Amino acid sequence: MSGIADVAALAGVSKATASRALTGSGHVSQATRSRVLDAAASLGYVPSTSAVSLATGRTRNVGVVMPYVNRWFFAEVLEGIQQPLLERGLDLTLYDAKPGTEGRARIFDDFLARKRFDGLIAVGLEPEDRELQRLMQIGRPIVSVVGADEGSSVVSIDDDYAARRATEHLIALGHTDIVFLGGGVGEHWAQVDRRRLTGYEAAMAEAGLASTTRHVRSEVSIPGGYDAAVDLLGDSRTRPSALVAVCDEVAIGAIIASRRLGVPVPGALSVVGIDDHEYAEMFSLTTLQQLPRQQGAAAVELLLAHLDEPHRPPTSVQMQARLIVRSSTSALAQA
């Protein structure tokens, strides 16, 4: 098995120079670096992680913490994070911090404190005060993908705009009785859900419809949207003509409920979601498209920039959602 001495000999440099070229520590000319890398490739030499860590003071590992790994948005963001890390030869340690679990408490109290990563990407986390303090105390750069962003850089979409655009689309079709469906269950409000509700309310107010705004709360999931929509749509006297759902999963649950209740979509009910979930096309759902893979990739680039510039100030990267019109919306049927 080839070692660093073999690489140095083949490249015609000292072992110290070869080490600097392979680990990225210290100055080495581009020509020398290329020669060393070519020599290492021809010999099949891969520097050990421990050797690189000793030379650079870095683990070459990025921590990713998220509340769910099996839900569409989080899985897509994770894909977006993983690819650029793989391209750079960096490792990823994933922490599945499900809310309210003993495992989440251990992650924040123990595993994150070990600092076995150079930086942390927090996806969709809205930590309690104690957890937020733990994150800020780890002494590593942090980038958030949506969720909490106090003191850290953040990548997100303009949630206010997404809900405004969804509501304006329905208003342009002649709808005035529009309900915002989803979010707000229990005492804890997700920041994303609240921002989207605010966008809906603003669009309604600008159209002179502030007095008709309605928010029907539900769990942010397909079953949650289904349950809330069954209650909402079951009474024809109070049934709205249109829904803006807090996300596509809630919208899909509402469409399933409307079908079972015999309320045709879009004939009697128009529905708009936010996400462009993998099921959106299947349900012909009009939605505001966000691109979670791109958000994940952007978070990696931002984190690496912080690692290269330790004193770089927190940065906010905000992406714009795009309206995708399918057949879950139509003009208001005339009575």
N, C-alpha and C positions, 0 to 999 in steps of 0.2 A: 504494500500500500504506500502510495507516494505521500511525502510530507512537505512541510514548508521549505525545507532545505533543497528538496528536489525541484520545487517550483522556482526558487531563487536561482539555482544553478542553471536551469533551462532558460530563464529570462535574462541571465547575466547580471544579476543584482545581488545585493546582500540580503540576508534573511530579514533584517530589520526593514529594509525598503519593501521587500515582498509583503511583509506583514502589514505595513502601512497601506500599500496599494490594495490589498484584499479587504482590509477592515474599514478603510475610509478615514483612518485617523492620521493626522499629520499631513504635511505637504508632500505630494508626489506629482511629477509632471504627467500630463495626459498621455504622452507617448509611452512613458515608463509604466503607467497604470495599465494601458492597453496590452503592453508586452507581457506583464505579469498575469493579467487575466487570461490571455491566450495560452500562456504556459500552463496555468492551473486547469484550464478547460481540456487541453490536450492530454494532461496527466490524470484527469478525473479527480482533481483535488478539490475538496469542499472544506473551508475552514470550520472548525467546531464552534458551536454557539458559545461555549464557555470561553474560548479563546477570543472571539470577537468581543464578548462582554468585558473581558479583562482589558482589552486594548482600547475600547471606546467608552467604557462606562455605561453602555446601553445593553438592554436585554434583547433588543431586536424583536420585541413582542408587544403587541397592542392589545389592551383589554377592551372588551365590549360587554356592556351590561344592559340588559333589556328586560321588561316585565314578562314578555311572552316570546317564545321562539317558534310556536306552531300556528301563529296567526299571520295572515297574508302580508300585511304591511311590514311587520317585523322581519319575516323571512325574506322579503324582497330587499329591505335595507341591508340585511346581513349579507346577501349575495353581492350587493353593491360595495360593501366594505371589504369582503374577502378578496375579490378579484384584484384590485390594485395592490393589496398587501402581498398576494402571491407573486405578482409581477415584480415586486421589489425584494422578494425573498424574506419577507417578514412573517413572523408567527402571529397567531390570533388566539387569545384565551377568552372563551365565552362564558359569561355569568348570567344564568337564567334566574332573575330576581322576581319571581311571582309575588304579587302583592299579598300581604297578610300571611305569608308562610314563614316557618322557622328558617328555611333555607335563605330567604331574603335577608333576614336579620344577621345570619352568619356571614353572608357576602359582605354586607356593609361593616360589620363589626370585626371581621377577621380577615377574610380573603383579600379584600381591597387594601387593607392596612399593610399587607405583606409587600406591596408595591412590586410585584413581579412583572411589571410592564413599564414601557417608556411613557405611555400616554393612555388615556381612556376615552372611549366613545360611548356616551350614554344615550340610548335610543328610547324615546318615549317615556322617560322617567320624570315624574313629578314628585320628588322625594319629600318625605316629611322633614321638618326642620332638623331633626337629629341626623337623618341620613344625608341631607344636604351639607351639613357641617362636616360629616365624615368624608364626603367627596372632596370638599375644599381643603381638607387637611392632609390629603395623601401626597401633596407636593409634586404632582405630575400634571402636565397639560390635560385639559378636559375639553372635549367638543360634544355638544348635545345635538341630537337629531330630534327636533321638536321637543316639547316638554320643558323642563327647568333650564334656565339659561343664566341664572344669577352668577356673575363672575366668570363665566366660561363663554367660549365661542359657540355659536349655534347655527345649524342649517335647518331651514324649515320652508314651508310654502306660506303664502299670504292667505291665512285661513279666513280673515275678514273678507278679503276680496272674493275668495272662492264661494262663500255663502251669499255674498251680495250678487255675484254674477248668476248663481243658480236661481236666486229669487227674481232678479231682473228678467231672466229668460221666461219665467212663468208669467210675470206681469205683462211682458210684451205679447204673450199669447192670449191675454185677456183675462187671466185669473186674478181674482181679488181676495178670495177666501183661501189663503195659503197657510198651512200649518208647518211649523218647524218640529221635526220628529227626532227625538233621541238625546241622550246625555242628561246630566243633572240628577242622576239617581243617588240618593243618600246625601250626606253632608259634603262630600268631596266632589268638587267640580274639576274636571280635567280642563287645563288651560285651552287646549285645542277646541274642545266642545264649546266653551264659553265664548271664544273668539268667533266661532262660526255662528253662534246664536246672535251675537252682536252684529255681525254682518247682515244676517237676515233681517233683524229689526231695523237697521239703518236703511236698507233697501225699501222696506215696507213704509217707513216714515217718509222717505223721499218721494214715494209715489202717492202720498196722502192716505196711506192705509194703516197708520199706526194704531188706530182704534180696533183693528181687526186682527192684530197679531195674536198668535196662540203658540205656546210651546207645550208639547206633549212629551213628557220624560220617558226614557226607556234605557235599558242596558244597551251598551254599544256593541251589538252582535246581531246576527240574523234572527235567533230566537227572541231576543229583546225587541227588535223591530216588529216581528210578527205579533207578539203578545200585545204590544201597545197599539198596533194598527187594528187588531181585531176589535178592541174596545172603541177606538176612534171611529172606525168605519161602519161599525155595526148599527149605529143609529142614523138613519137617513136624514133626520131633521138637523143634525149637527155635523154631518159629514162634509168635509172641505172638498173643494174641486182640485186641490193640488197639495203636494207635500215637498218640502225641502228636507231631506234626511241628513243627519249629522255626518254620515258616511255611507258608503255603498252597501255595507252589510246590513245596516238598518233599513236602507231603501229596498234591498232584496227581500228582507223579511216582510216589509209592508206590501210588496207586490204579491208575494205568496198569499198573504192574508186576504188581499183584495180579490184574488182569483177564487179563493175558497168561499168568500162571501158573495160572489157573483157580481162584484163591482169591476167592470172592465177598465183595463189600463191600456191606452190612455182615454178611452171613450168617456168614462165618468170620473176618472182620476188620473192626473198627471203626476209623475214622480221624478225627482232629480236627486242624485246622490253626489258624493264627493269622494274621489279616489281613483276611479277606473280600475276597480278590483278585477281579478282574473275571471270572475263570474259575470261581470257587467255586460259583456257582449252576449252571453247566453240568455240574459234576461232583457236584452235590448234596452239597457238602462242609459238614459241621458245622464251625464255626469261631468264633474269638473276633474280633469285628469291631473293627478300628481304623479311624479315619477320617483318612487322610493329608492330604486337602485341608484339613480343619479344622486339622490340625497346622501346615500351611503358613501358613494365614491367621493363626493364633495367633502364629506366629513373627514375622510382619510387625507385628502390633500390639505385641508385646513390643519389637521393635527400634525402632519409632517412639517408644515410651515412653522408651527409653534415649536416643534422640536429643534428646527434649524435656527429659529430666532426666539430664544427663551423669554425675552422681554417684549415680545409682540403683544399688543393690546388685544382684548377680546374682540372678535369680529362676528358680525351677523350676516349670513348669506341667505337671502330670501328668494325662493323660486316662485314663479307665477303658474298657477293652475290654468289649464286650457279647457274650454267648454267642448265636450264631445256630445253632439246631438244624435240620439238614437230614437227609437219609437215608443219610449215610455212617457213622452210629452206630446201634447197637441193643443190646438186652439180650444178655448173654452166652448163647450157645446152650447148653442143657443136654446133657451127654454121654449 
